[in-house]
Amino acid sequence: MAAVTTPPVSDIVDGAALSGSADVASIMESSTVSFRHADLSHADLRDSRRELTDFDRATLDGADLRGTDLSSARNLTPAQLASARTDAATRLPRW
């Protein structure tokens, strides 16, 4: 009998307007998330782990990323991070 594998949990919120949204925290609990084209302006993403999260063309103006592990985030650019709040505990991807 063949082993059954379970696909990773994934939330797709492509193009969503989540600016300043408190609901972002619950989305962040998924193992992978796609925020492609999402508006995350002023969203609170503090102290989360963003494993394999796709930030392609996401708006991060004023997003709070303090303490967030972004080391394996995908399609995240220095330009996007320039307008977000980070600190010494924020782990950035290797570009």
JOKA-V226549 format. One record per backbone hydrogen bond with DSSP energy under -1.0 kcal/mol. NH is the residue of the N-H (numbers start at 1). CO is the residue of the C=O. If there is no record, write none. Layout:
# JOKA-V226549
[[NH:CO] [NH:CO]]
This chain:
# JOKA-V226549
[[11:32] [13:34] [15:36] [16:13] [18:39] [20:41] [21:18] [27:23] [28:24] [30:27] [32:9] [34:11] [35:54] [37:56] [38:35] [39:16] [40:59] [42:61] [43:40] [45:64] [47:66] [50:69] [53:50] [54:33] [55:74] [58:55] [59:38] [62:83] [63:60] [64:43] [65:85] [68:65] [69:48] [70:91] [73:70] [74:53] [81:77] [82:78] [84:81] [85:63] [90:87] [91:68]]
